[in-house]
Amino acid sequence: MHIPPFDNENKAIVDVNDAHVPLNYFNIVKLKKGESFGFAVPGYETCIVPATGLIDVSVGGFEAKDLGGRGVDVWDGEPEGVYVPTGVEARFTCLSDSAEIFIAGARFDDVLEPFAVRADALDLVQYGSDDTKTHRKIKHILGANQHERVGRLLVSELFTVGAGGWSGFPSHKHDTDRRDGPGGEIRESRHDETYNFRFRPDYGSGLQMLQRVDNEPGDAYHIMNGSTILIDKGYHPVCALPGYEMYYFTILGGLSQRSLKQFFQPTHAEQLHTIPGIMDMVAKFK
């Protein structure tokens, strides 16, 4: 499903128990200097990530000062985040002239401890190549480095490297929990996924594909700066038009486990051997 860019007035874009991605929560909050925003999401653990701007965050008795600090856009510096336990009230205050803040969430019942992820604790992965048009960089905010401190939520920022190219290829899906027989190895995990896209320059655009059945026609969505995509089921590669850089904020929420197990589309699985470093990428989503 594609949600075109709109002014959400600081209200959830993907609310709890969403019809398409019930395991996800997503909000974008825009503040001016001195303004504050508070929230609590019962049944969902969340992560506060400034897209731009600088904020102070408090979560119960925990505080994170001077979080973020990126300037004009998401390419202007490194991300930072604060983990908010399930249902716990959080509040943040804008310190810069303005700020845009992502709130990512995943359904999870247990209440853990809050913590901050600073730029030096990010888990960085770069893979693909210009020749294969698959060159991209991933900045994991809640990734493998925080695995033992989080329930079901994975939060990352993904960048196409260069102008134009493909992400999410070879095509893969993760819409079903299944094993190789009872007690066997996990072949695929159920993870709902939500994206929010940005382009540089901001009038750039791209294409999100969603093929629900191998070798049968699927859907395609024209994505623009600020588009939100909900991935409920199927194989979902995405590309940016030539001449434009693409970014997408990524939320993954697991049904039964945090580690993501992708199932690569059989038709294109041989492409795994043509893209440098792709298996290192796969290993980081846990």
Sine and cosine of phi, psi and omega as CSV:
sin_phi,cos_phi,sin_psi,cos_psi,sin_omega,cos_omega
0.00,0.00,0.67,-0.75,0.03,-1.00
-0.95,-0.32,0.80,-0.61,0.13,-0.99
-0.95,-0.32,0.95,-0.31,-0.04,-1.00
-0.89,0.46,0.33,-0.94,0.04,-1.00
-0.85,0.53,0.67,-0.74,0.04,-1.00
-0.34,-0.94,0.27,-0.96,0.06,-1.00
-0.99,0.11,0.97,-0.25,-0.05,-1.00
-0.99,0.13,-0.03,1.00,0.07,-1.00
0.81,0.59,0.62,0.79,0.04,-1.00
0.91,0.42,0.37,0.93,0.06,-1.00
-0.96,-0.29,0.48,-0.87,-0.11,-0.99
-0.82,0.58,0.76,-0.65,0.11,-0.99
-0.98,0.17,-0.65,0.76,0.13,-0.99
-0.87,-0.50,0.97,-0.25,-0.07,-1.00
-1.00,0.04,0.05,-1.00,0.01,-1.00
-0.88,0.48,0.55,-0.84,0.04,-1.00
0.84,0.54,0.61,0.79,0.04,-1.00
-0.86,0.52,0.57,-0.82,-0.06,-1.00
-0.91,0.41,-0.50,0.87,-0.05,-1.00
-1.00,-0.08,-0.71,0.70,-0.06,-1.00
-0.77,-0.64,0.96,0.29,-0.08,-1.00
-0.90,0.43,-0.29,0.96,0.00,-1.00
-1.00,0.07,-0.04,1.00,-0.06,-1.00
-0.91,-0.42,0.39,-0.92,0.17,-0.99
-0.65,-0.76,0.62,-0.78,0.00,-1.00
-0.47,-0.89,0.75,-0.66,0.08,-1.00
-0.66,-0.75,0.49,-0.87,0.17,-0.99
-0.86,-0.50,0.82,-0.58,-0.01,-1.00
-0.89,-0.45,0.77,-0.64,0.04,-1.00
-0.90,-0.44,0.80,-0.60,-0.05,-1.00
-0.77,-0.64,0.40,-0.92,0.18,-0.98
-0.96,-0.29,0.23,-0.97,-0.10,-1.00
-0.79,0.61,0.76,-0.65,0.01,-1.00
1.00,0.03,-0.27,0.96,0.01,-1.00
-0.98,0.18,0.48,-0.88,-0.01,-1.00
-0.80,-0.60,0.33,-0.94,0.04,-1.00
-0.60,-0.80,0.73,-0.69,0.05,-1.00
-0.84,-0.55,0.49,-0.87,-0.01,-1.00
-0.35,-0.94,0.33,-0.94,0.21,-0.98
-0.52,-0.86,0.65,-0.76,-0.04,-1.00
-0.82,-0.57,1.00,-0.06,0.02,-1.00
-0.85,0.53,0.73,-0.68,0.04,-1.00
1.00,0.08,-0.02,1.00,-0.03,-1.00
-0.69,-0.72,0.78,-0.62,0.22,-0.98
-0.99,0.17,0.51,-0.86,-0.09,-1.00
-0.69,-0.72,0.19,-0.98,0.04,-1.00
-0.64,-0.77,0.78,-0.63,0.01,-1.00
-0.99,-0.10,0.84,-0.54,-0.03,-1.00
-0.73,-0.68,0.93,-0.37,0.10,-0.99
-0.92,0.39,0.85,-0.53,0.14,-0.99
-0.94,0.33,-0.71,0.71,0.12,-0.99
-0.61,-0.79,0.34,-0.94,0.06,-1.00
1.00,0.00,0.11,-0.99,-0.08,-1.00
-0.83,-0.55,0.72,-0.69,-0.06,-1.00
-0.67,-0.74,0.40,-0.92,0.27,-0.96
-0.98,-0.20,0.64,-0.77,-0.05,-1.00
-0.81,-0.59,0.67,-0.74,0.16,-0.99
-0.79,-0.62,0.70,-0.71,0.01,-1.00
-0.73,-0.68,0.98,-0.18,-0.13,-0.99
0.88,0.47,-0.83,-0.56,0.05,-1.00
-1.00,-0.02,0.00,1.00,-0.01,-1.00
-1.00,-0.01,0.64,-0.77,0.03,-1.00
-0.75,-0.66,0.62,-0.78,0.11,-0.99
-0.80,-0.61,0.92,-0.40,-0.05,-1.00
-1.00,-0.04,0.54,-0.84,0.13,-0.99
0.80,0.60,0.82,0.58,0.00,-1.00
-1.00,0.02,0.73,-0.69,0.04,-1.00
1.00,-0.08,-0.75,-0.66,0.03,-1.00
0.93,-0.36,0.06,1.00,0.07,-1.00
-0.91,0.41,0.49,-0.87,-0.09,-1.00
-1.00,-0.04,-0.97,-0.25,-0.21,-0.98
-0.95,0.30,-0.48,0.88,-0.04,-1.00
-0.34,-0.94,-0.06,-1.00,-0.08,-1.00
-0.96,0.27,-0.16,0.99,0.08,-1.00
-1.00,0.07,-0.13,0.99,-0.15,-0.99
-0.99,-0.11,0.90,0.43,0.01,-1.00
0.89,-0.46,-0.08,-1.00,-0.07,-1.00
-0.98,-0.18,0.49,-0.87,0.05,-1.00
-0.97,0.22,0.38,-0.93,0.17,-0.98
-0.64,-0.77,0.32,-0.95,-0.05,-1.00
-0.46,-0.89,0.26,-0.96,0.11,-0.99
-0.78,-0.63,0.79,-0.61,0.07,-1.00
-0.99,0.14,0.76,-0.65,0.00,-1.00
-0.90,-0.43,0.88,-0.48,-0.02,-1.00
-0.89,0.45,0.34,-0.94,-0.04,-1.00
-0.78,0.62,0.83,-0.55,0.12,-0.99
0.96,0.28,-0.05,1.00,-0.04,-1.00
-0.99,0.16,0.64,-0.77,-0.02,-1.00
-0.97,0.25,0.73,-0.69,0.06,-1.00
-0.82,-0.57,0.47,-0.88,0.04,-1.00
-0.59,-0.81,0.67,-0.74,0.09,-1.00
-0.72,-0.69,0.48,-0.88,-0.08,-1.00
-0.80,-0.60,0.71,-0.71,-0.04,-1.00
-0.98,0.21,0.81,-0.59,0.02,-1.00
-0.98,-0.18,-0.43,0.90,-0.01,-1.00
-1.00,0.00,0.02,-1.00,0.00,-1.00
-0.85,0.53,-0.59,0.81,0.07,-1.00
-0.42,-0.91,0.24,-0.97,0.03,-1.00
-0.43,-0.90,0.55,-0.83,0.14,-0.99
-0.85,-0.52,0.82,-0.57,-0.16,-0.99
-0.83,-0.56,0.78,-0.63,0.13,-0.99
-1.00,0.03,0.65,-0.76,0.18,-0.98
-0.85,-0.52,0.92,-0.40,-0.03,-1.00
-0.96,-0.29,0.60,-0.80,-0.01,-1.00
-0.56,-0.83,0.37,-0.93,0.09,-1.00
-0.64,-0.77,0.59,-0.81,0.01,-1.00
-0.89,0.45,0.77,-0.63,0.00,-1.00
-0.24,-0.97,0.67,-0.74,-0.13,-0.99
-1.00,-0.02,-0.62,0.78,-0.12,-0.99
-0.96,0.28,0.51,-0.86,0.01,-1.00
-0.98,-0.21,0.91,-0.42,-0.02,-1.00
-0.98,-0.19,-0.32,-0.95,-0.04,-1.00
-0.96,-0.27,0.64,-0.77,0.06,-1.00
-0.95,0.31,0.43,-0.90,0.09,-1.00
-0.32,-0.95,0.29,-0.96,0.03,-1.00
-0.95,-0.30,0.54,-0.84,0.11,-0.99
-0.90,-0.43,0.94,-0.34,0.00,-1.00
-1.00,-0.02,0.18,-0.98,-0.11,-0.99
-0.84,0.54,-0.56,0.83,-0.04,-1.00
-0.98,0.22,-0.09,1.00,0.02,-1.00
-0.96,-0.28,0.07,1.00,0.03,-1.00
-0.91,0.41,0.49,-0.87,0.10,-1.00
-0.97,-0.24,0.93,-0.36,-0.13,-0.99
-0.97,-0.25,0.69,-0.72,0.04,-1.00
-0.70,-0.71,0.70,-0.72,0.12,-0.99
-0.74,-0.67,0.73,-0.68,-0.08,-1.00
-0.48,-0.88,0.01,-1.00,-0.02,-1.00
0.99,0.13,-0.18,-0.98,-0.03,-1.00
-0.40,-0.92,0.38,-0.92,0.08,-1.00
-0.90,0.44,-0.60,0.80,-0.03,-1.00
-0.88,0.47,-0.62,0.78,-0.02,-1.00
-1.00,-0.02,0.03,1.00,0.00,-1.00
0.85,0.52,0.55,0.83,-0.05,-1.00
-0.80,-0.61,0.34,0.94,-0.11,-0.99
-0.97,0.26,0.87,-0.49,0.03,-1.00
-0.49,-0.87,0.30,-0.95,-0.02,-1.00
-0.84,-0.55,0.67,-0.74,0.02,-1.00
-0.86,-0.52,0.73,-0.69,0.07,-1.00
-0.89,-0.45,0.97,-0.23,-0.02,-1.00
-0.99,0.12,0.86,-0.50,0.06,-1.00
-1.00,0.02,-0.80,0.60,0.21,-0.98
-0.93,-0.36,1.00,-0.01,-0.03,-1.00
-0.80,-0.60,-0.56,-0.83,-0.06,-1.00
-0.89,0.45,-0.52,0.86,-0.02,-1.00
-0.90,0.44,-0.40,0.92,-0.04,-1.00
-0.92,-0.39,0.34,0.94,-0.17,-0.99
-0.84,0.54,-0.67,0.74,-0.09,-1.00
-0.98,0.20,-0.11,0.99,-0.10,-1.00
-0.95,-0.31,-0.02,1.00,-0.10,-0.99
-0.78,-0.62,0.46,-0.89,-0.04,-1.00
-1.00,0.09,-0.96,0.27,-0.07,-1.00
-0.81,-0.59,-0.02,1.00,-0.19,-0.98
-1.00,-0.08,0.75,-0.67,0.16,-0.99
-0.86,-0.51,0.75,-0.66,-0.03,-1.00
-0.73,-0.69,0.80,-0.60,-0.05,-1.00
-0.58,-0.81,0.31,-0.95,0.19,-0.98
-0.88,-0.47,0.75,-0.66,-0.04,-1.00
-0.87,-0.49,0.71,-0.71,-0.05,-1.00
-0.81,-0.59,0.73,-0.68,0.26,-0.96
-0.96,0.27,0.67,-0.74,0.01,-1.00
-0.99,-0.14,0.84,-0.55,-0.10,-0.99
1.00,-0.03,-0.17,-0.99,-0.10,-0.99
-0.95,-0.30,0.97,-0.25,-0.04,-1.00
1.00,-0.07,0.31,-0.95,0.04,-1.00
0.70,-0.71,0.02,-1.00,-0.13,-0.99
-0.94,-0.35,0.55,-0.84,0.18,-0.98
-0.78,-0.62,0.31,-0.95,0.02,-1.00
0.92,0.39,0.46,0.89,0.01,-1.00
-0.81,-0.59,0.64,-0.77,0.06,1.00
-0.87,0.49,0.57,-0.82,-0.05,-1.00
-0.81,0.58,0.67,-0.74,-0.04,-1.00
-0.58,-0.81,0.24,-0.97,0.08,-1.00
-0.63,-0.78,0.23,-0.97,0.04,-1.00
-0.38,-0.93,0.91,0.42,-0.09,-1.00
-0.90,-0.43,0.07,1.00,-0.08,-1.00
-0.58,-0.81,0.69,-0.72,0.18,-0.98
-0.99,0.11,0.91,-0.42,0.02,-1.00
-0.50,-0.87,0.50,-0.87,-0.04,-1.00
-0.82,-0.57,0.20,-0.98,0.16,-0.99
-0.99,0.17,0.97,0.25,-0.02,-1.00
0.99,0.17,0.19,-0.98,-0.01,-1.00
-0.85,0.53,0.83,-0.56,0.00,-1.00
0.97,0.25,0.07,1.00,-0.03,-1.00
-0.99,0.14,-0.05,-1.00,-0.02,-1.00
-0.91,0.42,0.63,-0.78,0.03,-1.00
-0.95,0.33,0.84,-0.54,0.01,-1.00
-1.00,-0.09,-0.47,0.88,-0.03,-1.00
-0.37,-0.93,0.64,-0.77,0.04,-1.00
-0.92,-0.39,0.54,-0.84,0.07,-1.00
-0.99,0.15,0.93,-0.36,0.10,-1.00
-0.74,-0.67,0.90,-0.44,0.19,-0.98
-0.95,0.31,0.52,-0.85,-0.09,-1.00
-0.67,-0.74,0.66,-0.75,0.04,-1.00
-0.76,-0.65,0.70,-0.72,0.03,-1.00
-0.87,-0.49,0.53,-0.85,0.28,-0.96
-0.78,-0.62,0.82,-0.58,-0.16,-0.99
-0.99,-0.16,0.52,-0.85,0.18,-0.98
-0.68,-0.73,0.50,-0.86,0.00,-1.00
-0.79,-0.62,0.50,-0.87,0.10,-1.00
-0.77,-0.63,0.87,-0.49,-0.14,0.99
-0.85,0.52,0.32,-0.95,-0.19,-0.98
-0.96,0.27,-0.09,1.00,0.10,-0.99
-1.00,-0.04,0.12,0.99,0.10,-1.00
-0.94,0.34,0.15,-0.99,0.02,-1.00
-0.36,-0.93,0.02,-1.00,-0.05,-1.00
-0.35,-0.94,-0.29,-0.96,-0.10,-1.00
-0.68,-0.73,0.81,-0.58,0.12,-0.99
-0.96,-0.26,0.87,-0.50,0.07,-1.00
-0.99,-0.10,0.47,-0.88,0.07,-1.00
-0.55,-0.83,0.98,-0.18,-0.05,-1.00
-0.96,-0.29,0.95,-0.31,-0.16,-0.99
-0.99,0.16,-0.39,0.92,0.01,-1.00
-0.74,-0.67,0.74,-0.67,-0.01,-1.00
-0.82,0.57,0.78,-0.63,0.07,-1.00
0.92,0.39,0.36,0.93,0.18,-0.98
-0.85,-0.53,0.52,-0.85,-0.03,-1.00
-0.85,0.53,0.62,-0.79,0.03,-1.00
-0.87,-0.50,-0.51,-0.86,0.00,-1.00
-0.92,-0.39,0.37,-0.93,0.08,-1.00
-0.65,-0.76,0.68,-0.73,-0.05,-1.00
-0.84,-0.54,0.73,-0.69,0.08,-1.00
-0.99,0.15,0.94,-0.34,-0.05,-1.00
-0.99,-0.14,0.57,-0.82,-0.03,-1.00
-0.76,-0.66,0.03,-1.00,0.02,-1.00
-0.87,0.49,0.89,-0.45,-0.02,-1.00
0.99,-0.14,-0.07,1.00,0.04,-1.00
-0.89,0.45,0.60,-0.80,0.13,-0.99
-0.90,-0.44,0.73,-0.68,0.01,-1.00
-0.87,-0.49,0.72,-0.70,0.06,-1.00
-0.95,-0.32,0.85,-0.52,-0.02,-1.00
-0.97,-0.23,0.97,-0.25,0.00,-1.00
-0.99,-0.13,-0.57,0.82,-0.10,-0.99
-0.30,-0.95,0.67,-0.74,0.14,-0.99
0.94,-0.35,0.08,-1.00,-0.01,-1.00
-0.99,0.12,0.68,-0.73,-0.25,-0.97
-0.61,-0.79,0.91,0.41,0.13,-0.99
-0.96,0.28,0.36,-0.93,-0.03,-1.00
-0.61,-0.79,0.53,-0.85,0.00,-1.00
-0.66,-0.75,0.42,-0.91,0.09,-1.00
-0.96,-0.27,0.57,-0.82,0.07,-1.00
-0.87,0.48,0.52,-0.86,0.09,-1.00
-0.83,0.56,0.67,-0.74,0.04,-1.00
1.00,-0.09,-0.05,1.00,-0.05,-1.00
-0.78,-0.62,0.62,-0.79,0.12,-0.99
-1.00,-0.01,0.57,-0.82,-0.05,-1.00
-0.81,-0.59,0.61,-0.79,0.06,-1.00
-0.74,-0.67,0.59,-0.80,0.21,-0.98
-0.59,-0.81,0.77,-0.64,0.10,-0.99
-0.97,0.25,0.78,-0.63,-0.18,-0.98
-0.85,-0.53,0.79,-0.61,0.05,-1.00
-0.88,-0.47,0.81,-0.59,0.10,-0.99
-0.83,-0.55,0.75,-0.66,0.07,-1.00
-0.82,-0.58,0.86,-0.52,-0.05,-1.00
-1.00,0.06,0.54,-0.84,0.03,-1.00
-0.97,0.22,-0.73,0.68,-0.11,-0.99
-0.83,-0.56,-0.18,0.98,0.02,-1.00
-0.42,-0.91,0.29,-0.96,0.00,-1.00
-1.00,0.08,-0.65,0.76,-0.04,-1.00
-0.89,0.46,0.74,-0.67,0.01,-1.00
-1.00,0.04,0.78,-0.63,0.10,-0.99
-0.89,-0.46,0.96,-0.28,-0.04,-1.00
-1.00,0.10,0.60,-0.80,0.12,-0.99
-0.94,-0.33,0.91,-0.41,-0.07,-1.00
-0.99,0.16,0.67,-0.74,-0.06,-1.00
-0.85,0.53,0.85,-0.53,-0.09,-1.00
-0.81,0.59,-0.62,0.79,-0.04,-1.00
-0.86,0.52,-0.55,0.84,-0.09,-1.00
-0.91,-0.40,0.17,0.99,-0.13,-0.99
-0.88,0.47,-0.47,0.88,-0.01,-1.00
-0.91,0.42,-0.32,0.95,0.02,-1.00
-0.93,0.37,-0.25,0.97,0.09,-1.00
-0.84,0.55,-0.47,0.88,-0.05,-1.00
-1.00,0.05,-0.05,1.00,-0.05,-1.00
-0.96,-0.29,-0.16,0.99,-0.11,-0.99
-0.94,-0.35,0.93,-0.38,-0.07,-1.00
-0.88,0.48,0.74,-0.67,0.13,-0.99
0.98,0.19,0.13,0.99,-0.12,-0.99
-0.93,0.37,-0.54,0.84,-0.01,-1.00
-0.95,0.32,-0.47,0.88,0.13,-0.99
-0.90,0.43,-0.62,0.79,0.06,-1.00
-0.89,0.46,-0.74,0.68,-0.03,-1.00
-0.85,0.53,-0.62,0.78,-0.08,-1.00
-0.94,0.35,-0.31,0.95,-0.08,-1.00
-1.00,0.08,-0.24,0.97,-0.02,-1.00
-1.00,0.04,0.96,0.29,0.00,-1.00
-0.41,-0.91,0.00,0.00,0.00,0.00
